[in-house]
């Protein structure tokens, strides 16, 4: 589908929007308390199941008329055809003239429809798996012959956020290794993370992964160069250090070779993999090192399950479609400009940070596919924190502030009792703590939705106004059977496809990120001035010139 092709008559699209605007006007004065009073079976009416995951959206300010109109909006926007185009090899990322085939990274081997694509992907995954097994078995050694015990992933953006989030989320799923193996992450360009880490590691037993799609990101290469100098100072021979202590993951084998990474230690990506969608590829090497080959394959299987659900399930029963429609309803029709992600499991500590990139880098756009300005708001501001911590930080604003905020609550049903978990002392006490977390998860979504109605009504009679709650803040709740590689893969893929659904509704390209690139270019213009290689600053604004003078010590603050 060309980006300028309109497959539905404009009046159909306009009528769907007009209908939603009319319904939104009626909903402005409607409280969630009223909706639940009108429908005792709201949970049954407004929740969906998909394998080991339940999606409850009954606490959104919707009724069946709104859901039908939202589905009609998606149909008028030709969502079904866009989904078909996504799961093809067409250049859907039209501004960069690329396909967007992250879904291909989780194709099972010997997939008939995409046999050549599946073969390419699995060839690289198999190379990664062999490397993982070699490291786990203690057969991969540094220049001194010692077994690798620490692996440092150097990357930024999608080369850091995805692997970091998943390895932390699956930290319980340890696999047997010849010697204890720890995985670390470095992303900051100022070198602070790397400096702190190097003081704790032994060069003889440390392996670095340089993850960079372009192998030209200055943040990553600066950290990589510092790591190389650290190794050379301790171990000597540069050639041997590069051959034994560095693995590269990139689309650019020639640049990896030029930097000094041996061809045996090069894992390849493709241009059709966006950075924020790349954890399923060899960018996920740190994940595979943490959870093992089988665990990584389960992660892929969970995502593939959602891919099939997204492609085949009718819209009103389709979890990512409903996630996207509800989010757009809140943003465009109920004027809710922020969205909080609140997992009630400490292992999902980095999930909100991961989603910030996935959603805001994808859909933070103001120009449509036809190069006209968007006609409505696009991506809300995404933020969040682990729920129990957030309760003592920003829940005050959610409950009694002036901002309308939609929320996602996420929790596993089971904890501390799965076969994958290592032995845990005081397991019974920890299970009770998990129940405490679950009770808080349900209580917070209840109070956000129903406000004073969630309180003891006798207590409410004499409650001062500053202790009262308005409620009517919508939320979704995701319950997963347990947090494991499969269910985490499902959860991530749900949000990936939600982002795509909303991009279709807003008529924007979710796969480019031109707004990210220009700041880097301007930084490269300023760097020579700070390094003393250039004196001229008249082309800069007065503020930047003044700040540079302070940084160079030529002016007192």
C-alpha positions as CSV (number, residue, x, y, z in Angstrom):
1,X,0.0,0.0,0.0
2,X,1.5,3.4,-1.0
3,X,1.3,5.9,1.8
4,X,-0.9,8.2,-0.3
5,X,-3.5,5.6,-1.3
6,X,-6.9,6.0,0.4
7,X,-8.9,2.7,0.2
8,X,-12.0,4.0,2.0
9,X,-14.2,6.9,1.0
10,X,-13.5,10.0,3.1
11,X,-17.1,10.2,4.3
12,X,-16.7,6.8,6.0
13,X,-13.7,8.0,8.0
14,X,-15.4,11.2,8.8
15,X,-18.6,9.5,10.0
16,X,-16.6,7.3,12.3
17,X,-14.8,10.3,13.8
18,X,-18.1,12.3,14.1
19,X,-19.7,9.4,15.8
20,X,-16.8,9.1,18.3
21,X,-16.9,12.9,19.0
22,X,-20.6,12.6,19.8
23,X,-20.1,9.7,22.1
24,X,-17.1,11.5,23.8
25,X,-19.4,14.5,24.5
26,X,-21.8,12.2,26.3
27,X,-19.0,10.5,28.2
28,X,-17.5,13.7,29.5
29,X,-20.1,13.8,32.4
30,X,-20.2,10.0,32.8
31,X,-18.3,8.5,35.8
32,X,-16.9,5.0,35.9
33,X,-19.2,4.4,38.9
34,X,-22.2,4.9,36.7
35,X,-20.9,2.6,34.0
36,X,-20.4,-0.2,36.5
37,X,-23.8,0.4,38.0
38,X,-25.4,0.1,34.6
39,X,-23.5,-3.1,33.8
40,X,-22.8,-5.6,36.5
41,X,-21.0,-7.9,34.0
42,X,-18.5,-5.3,32.8
43,X,-15.6,-7.6,33.5
44,X,-17.1,-10.3,31.2
45,X,-18.0,-7.7,28.6
46,X,-14.8,-5.8,28.6
47,X,-11.9,-8.2,29.1
48,X,-10.0,-10.5,26.7
49,X,-7.9,-13.6,27.2
50,X,-4.9,-14.7,25.1
51,X,-3.2,-17.9,26.2
52,X,-1.6,-17.1,29.6
53,X,-2.6,-13.5,29.6
54,X,-5.8,-11.6,30.6
55,X,-6.4,-8.1,29.5
56,X,-9.1,-6.3,31.6
57,X,-10.2,-3.0,30.1
58,X,-13.5,-2.7,32.0
59,X,-12.2,0.3,34.0
60,X,-12.0,2.4,30.8
61,X,-14.7,5.0,30.1
62,X,-16.3,3.1,27.3
63,X,-19.5,1.2,26.6
64,X,-20.5,-1.1,23.8
65,X,-21.5,1.7,21.5
66,X,-18.0,3.3,21.9
67,X,-16.3,0.0,21.3
68,X,-18.3,-0.6,18.1
69,X,-17.4,2.9,16.9
70,X,-13.7,2.5,17.7
71,X,-13.7,-0.8,15.7
72,X,-15.5,1.0,12.9
73,X,-12.8,3.7,13.1
74,X,-10.1,1.1,12.7
75,X,-11.9,-0.5,9.8
76,X,-12.4,2.9,8.1
77,X,-8.6,3.5,8.5
78,X,-8.1,0.2,6.6
79,X,-6.3,-1.4,9.6
80,X,-6.7,-4.9,8.2
81,X,-4.8,-4.0,5.0
82,X,-2.1,-2.2,7.0
83,X,-1.6,-5.3,9.1
84,X,-1.2,-7.4,6.0
85,X,1.3,-4.9,4.7
86,X,3.3,-5.0,8.0
87,X,3.6,-8.8,7.7
88,X,5.1,-8.6,4.3
89,X,8.4,-7.5,2.7
90,X,7.0,-4.2,1.4
91,X,8.8,-0.9,2.2
92,X,6.3,0.2,4.9
93,X,8.9,2.5,6.4
94,X,8.6,4.7,3.4
95,X,10.8,7.7,4.5
96,X,13.8,5.4,4.9
97,X,12.7,3.1,2.0
98,X,12.8,0.0,4.2
99,X,10.5,-2.8,5.3
100,X,9.8,-3.2,9.0
101,X,10.1,-6.9,9.6
102,X,10.9,-7.3,13.3
103,X,8.1,-9.9,13.3
104,X,10.4,-12.0,11.0
105,X,12.9,-12.3,13.9
106,X,10.6,-14.7,15.7
107,X,9.5,-16.8,12.7
108,X,9.9,-20.5,13.4
109,X,12.5,-22.4,11.4
110,X,11.3,-23.6,8.0
111,X,8.3,-21.2,7.8
112,X,6.9,-21.9,4.4
113,X,5.5,-18.4,3.6
114,X,8.8,-16.7,4.3
115,X,11.3,-19.5,3.9
116,X,14.2,-17.4,2.7
117,X,13.7,-14.8,5.4
118,X,13.4,-17.4,8.1
119,X,16.6,-19.1,6.9
120,X,18.5,-15.8,7.1
121,X,17.2,-15.0,10.5
122,X,17.8,-18.4,12.0
123,X,21.3,-18.6,10.5
124,X,22.3,-15.6,12.6
125,X,20.4,-16.8,15.7
126,X,22.1,-20.2,15.4
127,X,25.5,-18.6,15.3
128,X,24.5,-16.6,18.4
129,X,23.3,-19.8,20.1
130,X,26.5,-21.6,19.4
131,X,28.5,-18.7,20.9
132,X,26.2,-18.7,24.0
133,X,26.7,-22.4,24.6
134,X,30.4,-22.0,24.2
135,X,30.6,-19.2,26.8
136,X,28.3,-21.1,29.2
137,X,30.4,-24.3,28.9
138,X,33.6,-22.3,29.7
139,X,35.1,-23.0,26.3
140,X,35.3,-19.4,25.3
141,X,38.4,-17.9,26.9
142,X,40.3,-14.6,27.1
143,X,43.8,-14.1,25.9
144,X,45.3,-15.6,29.1
145,X,43.2,-18.7,28.8
146,X,40.9,-17.9,31.7
147,X,37.1,-18.5,31.4
148,X,34.9,-15.5,30.7
149,X,32.9,-14.6,33.8
150,X,31.7,-11.1,33.0
151,X,30.1,-9.8,29.8
152,X,29.6,-6.1,29.3
153,X,27.0,-5.0,26.7
154,X,28.0,-1.6,25.2
155,X,25.0,0.0,23.4
156,X,22.5,2.8,23.5
157,X,18.8,3.2,22.7
158,X,17.3,-0.1,21.4
159,X,20.7,-1.8,21.7
160,X,20.6,-1.2,25.5
161,X,17.0,-0.7,26.7
162,X,15.5,-3.9,25.3
163,X,18.3,-6.3,26.5
164,X,18.6,-4.5,29.8
165,X,14.8,-4.7,30.4
166,X,14.5,-8.4,29.5
167,X,17.6,-9.6,31.4
168,X,16.4,-7.9,34.5
169,X,12.9,-9.1,34.1
170,X,14.1,-12.7,33.7
171,X,16.8,-12.5,36.3
172,X,15.3,-15.6,38.1
173,X,15.8,-17.8,35.1
174,X,19.5,-18.7,35.5
175,X,21.1,-21.4,33.4
176,X,24.0,-23.7,34.4
177,X,27.4,-22.3,33.5
178,X,30.9,-23.7,34.0
179,X,31.7,-20.6,36.2
180,X,29.4,-17.9,37.5
181,X,28.6,-15.5,34.6
182,X,27.4,-11.9,35.1
183,X,26.0,-9.6,32.4
184,X,26.4,-5.8,32.7
185,X,25.2,-2.9,30.6
186,X,26.9,0.4,29.7
187,X,25.1,3.1,27.7
188,X,26.0,6.6,29.0
189,X,28.3,8.6,26.7
190,X,30.0,10.4,29.7
191,X,31.8,7.2,30.6
192,X,30.5,7.2,34.2
193,X,28.9,3.7,34.0
194,X,31.9,2.2,32.3
195,X,34.4,3.8,34.8
196,X,32.5,2.4,37.8
197,X,32.2,-1.0,36.2
198,X,35.8,-1.4,35.2
199,X,37.0,-1.0,38.7
200,X,35.0,-4.1,39.6
201,X,36.1,-6.4,36.7
202,X,39.2,-8.4,35.8
203,X,40.4,-7.8,32.2
204,X,41.4,-11.5,31.9
205,X,37.8,-12.7,32.4
206,X,35.8,-9.9,30.7
207,X,34.1,-10.0,27.3
208,X,32.6,-6.9,25.7
209,X,29.6,-6.8,23.2
210,X,29.6,-3.8,21.0
211,X,25.9,-3.5,19.9
212,X,25.3,-0.8,17.2
213,X,23.1,-1.1,14.2
214,X,25.2,1.4,12.2
215,X,28.4,0.8,14.1
216,X,28.8,4.5,14.0
217,X,27.1,5.7,17.1
218,X,29.5,7.9,18.9
219,X,28.2,7.1,22.4
220,X,28.8,3.4,21.9
221,X,32.1,3.6,20.1
222,X,33.5,6.0,22.7
223,X,32.8,3.5,25.4
224,X,34.1,0.7,23.3
225,X,37.4,2.5,22.7
226,X,37.8,3.1,26.5
227,X,37.2,-0.6,27.1
228,X,39.8,-1.5,24.4
229,X,42.4,0.8,26.0
230,X,41.7,-0.7,29.5
231,X,42.2,-4.3,28.1
232,X,45.4,-3.4,26.2
233,X,46.9,-1.7,29.3
234,X,46.4,-4.8,31.3
235,X,46.8,-7.6,28.7
236,X,49.1,-6.1,26.0
237,X,48.7,-7.4,22.5
238,X,46.0,-5.4,20.7
239,X,45.3,-8.0,18.1
240,X,44.7,-10.8,20.6
241,X,42.7,-8.5,22.8
242,X,40.4,-7.6,20.0
243,X,40.0,-11.2,18.8
244,X,39.3,-12.7,22.2
245,X,37.5,-9.9,24.2
246,X,35.1,-8.3,21.7
247,X,31.9,-9.4,20.0
248,X,30.2,-7.1,17.5
249,X,26.5,-6.9,16.5
250,X,25.7,-4.7,13.6
251,X,24.4,-4.3,10.0
252,X,27.9,-3.2,9.0
253,X,30.4,-6.1,9.0
254,X,33.0,-4.0,7.1
255,X,33.0,-1.4,9.9
256,X,33.3,-4.1,12.6
257,X,36.3,-5.5,10.7
258,X,37.8,-2.1,10.4
259,X,37.5,-1.6,14.2
260,X,39.2,-4.9,14.8
261,X,36.5,-7.4,15.6
262,X,37.3,-10.8,14.2
263,X,34.8,-12.2,11.7
264,X,34.1,-15.2,13.9
265,X,32.8,-12.7,16.5
266,X,30.5,-10.7,14.2
267,X,26.8,-11.2,14.4
268,X,24.6,-9.5,11.8
269,X,21.4,-7.5,11.7
270,X,19.4,-6.1,8.7
271,X,18.3,-2.6,7.8
272,X,14.7,-3.7,8.2
273,X,15.1,-4.2,12.0
274,X,14.5,-0.9,13.8
275,X,16.6,-0.4,16.9
276,X,13.7,-0.4,19.3
277,X,12.4,-3.6,17.8
278,X,15.7,-5.4,17.8
279,X,15.9,-7.4,21.1
280,X,14.6,-10.4,19.2
281,X,17.7,-10.5,17.0
282,X,21.4,-10.9,17.9
283,X,21.1,-7.6,19.8
284,X,19.5,-10.0,22.3
285,X,22.8,-11.8,22.9
286,X,22.9,-10.6,26.6
287,X,19.4,-12.0,27.0
288,X,20.5,-15.4,25.7
289,X,23.5,-15.3,27.9
290,X,21.2,-14.8,30.9
291,X,18.3,-17.2,30.1
292,X,20.0,-19.7,27.8
293,X,19.2,-20.8,24.3
294,X,15.9,-22.5,25.3
295,X,14.8,-19.4,27.3
296,X,15.5,-17.1,24.3
297,X,13.6,-19.4,22.0
298,X,10.6,-19.3,24.5
299,X,10.8,-15.5,24.4
300,X,10.6,-15.6,20.6
301,X,7.7,-18.1,20.7
302,X,5.7,-15.9,23.0
303,X,6.1,-13.0,20.6
304,X,5.2,-15.2,17.6
305,X,2.0,-16.3,19.4
306,X,1.0,-12.6,19.7
307,X,1.9,-12.0,16.0
308,X,-0.5,-14.7,15.0
309,X,-3.2,-13.4,17.4
310,X,-2.8,-9.9,15.9
311,X,-3.0,-11.1,12.3
312,X,-5.9,-13.5,12.7
313,X,-8.2,-12.3,15.5
314,X,-11.3,-10.1,14.8
315,X,-10.7,-6.6,16.0
316,X,-13.1,-6.7,18.9
317,X,-11.3,-9.7,20.3
318,X,-7.8,-8.6,19.4
319,X,-5.8,-7.5,22.4
320,X,-3.3,-5.2,20.7
321,X,-6.0,-3.7,18.5
322,X,-8.1,-2.9,21.6
323,X,-5.1,-1.6,23.4
324,X,-4.4,0.8,20.5
325,X,-8.0,1.8,20.1
326,X,-8.5,2.5,23.9
327,X,-5.3,4.5,24.0
328,X,-6.3,6.7,21.0
329,X,-9.8,7.1,22.5
330,X,-8.2,8.5,25.7
331,X,-5.8,10.7,23.9
332,X,-8.0,12.0,21.1
333,X,-11.5,12.0,22.5
334,X,-11.0,12.3,26.3
335,X,-8.0,14.6,26.1
336,X,-5.7,12.5,28.2
337,X,-2.1,13.4,27.3
338,X,-0.1,11.1,29.6
339,X,-0.1,7.4,30.2
340,X,1.5,5.6,33.2
341,X,2.9,2.0,33.1
342,X,2.8,0.5,36.6
343,X,4.1,-3.1,36.9
344,X,3.6,-4.8,40.3
345,X,6.7,-6.9,40.0
346,X,10.1,-5.6,40.8
347,X,11.6,-7.6,37.9
348,X,9.8,-5.3,35.5
349,X,11.7,-2.3,36.8
350,X,12.9,-1.2,33.4
351,X,9.7,-1.9,31.5
352,X,8.3,1.6,31.5
353,X,11.7,3.0,30.3
354,X,11.6,0.4,27.5
355,X,8.1,1.5,26.5
356,X,9.0,5.1,26.5
357,X,11.3,4.5,23.6
358,X,9.0,2.0,21.9
359,X,6.0,4.3,22.0
360,X,7.3,7.9,22.0
361,X,10.1,7.3,19.4
362,X,7.7,5.5,17.2
363,X,4.6,7.7,17.4
364,X,5.9,11.0,18.6
365,X,5.2,12.5,15.2
366,X,3.3,15.5,13.9
367,X,3.4,14.9,10.1
368,X,1.1,12.4,8.4
369,X,2.1,10.0,5.6
370,X,0.8,12.5,3.0
371,X,3.2,15.1,4.4
372,X,0.4,17.2,5.9
373,X,0.3,18.1,9.6
374,X,-1.7,15.6,11.8
375,X,-5.3,16.4,12.4
376,X,-5.3,15.4,16.1
377,X,-2.9,14.5,19.0
378,X,-0.6,11.6,18.6
379,X,1.4,9.7,21.2
380,X,0.8,10.6,24.8
381,X,3.7,11.0,27.2
382,X,4.6,7.6,28.5
383,X,6.1,7.2,32.0
384,X,5.9,4.9,35.0
385,X,7.7,3.0,37.7
386,X,7.3,-0.3,39.6
387,X,3.9,0.1,41.3
388,X,4.9,-0.3,45.0
389,X,7.6,2.3,44.6
390,X,5.3,4.6,42.6
391,X,2.7,4.5,45.4
392,X,5.2,6.4,47.5
393,X,6.1,8.8,44.8
394,X,3.6,10.1,42.2
395,X,0.3,8.2,43.0
396,X,-0.7,11.4,45.0
397,X,-1.0,13.2,41.6
398,X,-2.9,10.3,40.1
399,X,-5.4,10.2,42.9
400,X,-5.9,13.8,43.9
401,X,-4.1,15.9,41.3
402,X,-5.5,17.9,38.4
403,X,-4.2,15.8,35.5
404,X,-6.2,13.1,33.7
405,X,-3.9,10.1,33.4
406,X,-4.6,6.6,32.0
407,X,-2.7,3.7,33.5
408,X,-1.6,0.1,32.7
409,X,-1.3,-2.2,35.7
410,X,0.7,-5.4,35.1
411,X,1.1,-8.3,37.5
412,X,1.9,-12.0,37.5
413,X,-0.6,-14.3,39.1
414,X,2.0,-16.7,40.4
415,X,5.4,-16.0,42.0
416,X,8.1,-18.0,43.8
417,X,6.6,-21.3,42.8
418,X,7.7,-22.0,39.2
419,X,10.1,-24.7,38.1
420,X,12.5,-22.1,36.6
421,X,13.1,-20.3,39.8
422,X,16.2,-21.0,41.9
423,X,15.7,-22.1,45.5
424,X,14.4,-19.3,47.6
425,X,14.6,-19.3,51.4
426,X,11.5,-18.2,53.3
427,X,9.4,-19.0,50.2
428,X,6.2,-18.9,52.1
429,X,6.8,-15.4,53.5
430,X,7.7,-14.3,50.0
431,X,4.5,-15.7,48.6
432,X,2.6,-13.6,51.2
433,X,4.6,-10.6,50.0
434,X,3.5,-11.3,46.5
435,X,-0.1,-11.4,47.6
436,X,0.5,-8.0,49.3
437,X,1.7,-6.6,46.0
438,X,-1.3,-8.1,44.1
439,X,-3.7,-6.6,46.7
440,X,-2.1,-3.2,46.2
441,X,-2.3,-3.5,42.5
442,X,-6.1,-4.2,42.6
443,X,-6.7,-1.6,45.3
444,X,-4.9,1.2,43.4
445,X,-6.8,0.6,40.1
446,X,-10.0,0.4,42.1
447,X,-9.4,3.7,43.9
448,X,-8.3,5.4,40.7
449,X,-11.5,4.3,39.0
450,X,-14.2,4.7,41.6
451,X,-12.8,7.4,44.0
452,X,-14.9,7.8,47.1
453,X,-17.1,4.9,46.1
454,X,-14.2,2.6,46.9
455,X,-14.1,3.9,50.5
456,X,-16.0,2.7,53.5
457,X,-19.2,4.7,53.2
458,X,-19.6,5.2,56.9
459,X,-16.1,6.6,57.0
460,X,-17.0,8.9,54.1
461,X,-19.8,10.7,56.0
462,X,-17.4,12.8,58.1
463,X,-14.4,12.8,55.7
464,X,-12.9,16.2,55.0
465,X,-12.6,17.1,51.4
466,X,-8.8,16.9,51.3
467,X,-9.2,13.2,52.1
468,X,-11.6,12.5,49.4
469,X,-11.1,11.1,45.9
470,X,-12.7,12.0,42.6
471,X,-11.7,8.8,40.7
472,X,-12.7,8.3,37.1
473,X,-9.1,7.7,36.0
474,X,-9.2,4.9,33.5
475,X,-6.8,1.9,33.6
476,X,-6.1,-1.5,32.0
477,X,-5.0,-4.5,34.0
478,X,-2.8,-7.2,32.5
479,X,-2.6,-10.4,34.5
480,X,-0.1,-13.0,33.3
481,X,0.1,-16.6,34.7
482,X,3.7,-16.1,35.7
483,X,6.6,-13.9,34.4
484,X,8.7,-16.2,32.2
485,X,10.3,-15.9,28.8
486,X,7.2,-16.8,26.9
487,X,4.8,-14.4,28.7
488,X,7.3,-11.6,28.6
489,X,7.7,-12.1,24.9
490,X,3.9,-11.9,24.6
491,X,3.7,-8.8,26.6
492,X,6.4,-6.9,24.6
493,X,4.8,-8.0,21.3
494,X,1.4,-6.7,22.5
495,X,2.9,-3.2,23.0
496,X,4.7,-3.3,19.7
497,X,1.5,-4.0,17.8
498,X,-0.4,-1.5,19.9
499,X,2.0,1.1,18.6
500,X,1.4,0.1,15.0
501,X,-2.4,0.2,15.4
502,X,-2.2,3.7,16.7
503,X,0.2,4.8,13.9
504,X,-2.5,3.7,11.4
505,X,-5.2,5.6,13.3
506,X,-3.0,8.7,13.3
507,X,-1.7,8.1,9.7
508,X,1.9,8.4,10.7
509,X,5.1,6.4,10.1
510,X,6.1,4.7,13.3
511,X,9.3,3.2,12.0
512,X,11.5,6.3,11.4
513,X,13.0,8.7,14.0
514,X,14.3,11.7,12.3
515,X,13.8,13.8,15.5
516,X,16.6,11.7,17.1
517,X,19.1,12.3,14.4
518,X,19.4,16.1,14.1
519,X,20.4,16.6,17.8
520,X,23.4,14.3,17.2
521,X,24.4,16.3,14.1
522,X,24.3,19.6,16.0
523,X,26.4,18.0,18.9
524,X,29.1,17.1,16.3
525,X,29.2,20.8,15.3
526,X,29.8,21.9,19.0
527,X,32.3,19.2,19.9
528,X,35.2,20.7,18.0
529,X,34.7,24.0,19.8
530,X,34.8,22.3,23.2
531,X,37.9,20.3,22.1
532,X,39.7,23.5,21.1
533,X,39.8,22.5,17.4
534,X,37.6,25.4,16.4
535,X,37.3,28.9,17.7
536,X,34.4,30.4,15.7
537,X,31.1,30.5,17.5
538,X,29.3,33.4,15.8
539,X,27.0,31.0,14.0
540,X,25.5,29.9,17.4
541,X,22.8,31.6,19.4
542,X,23.7,33.8,22.4
543,X,22.7,31.2,25.0
544,X,24.8,28.5,23.5
545,X,27.7,30.8,23.1
546,X,27.5,32.0,26.7
547,X,27.3,28.4,28.0
548,X,30.3,27.4,25.9
549,X,32.3,30.3,27.4
550,X,31.5,29.0,30.9
551,X,32.4,25.5,29.9
552,X,35.8,26.6,28.5
553,X,36.5,28.7,31.6
554,X,36.4,32.0,29.7
555,X,33.6,33.5,31.7
556,X,32.6,33.3,35.3
557,X,29.1,32.1,36.2
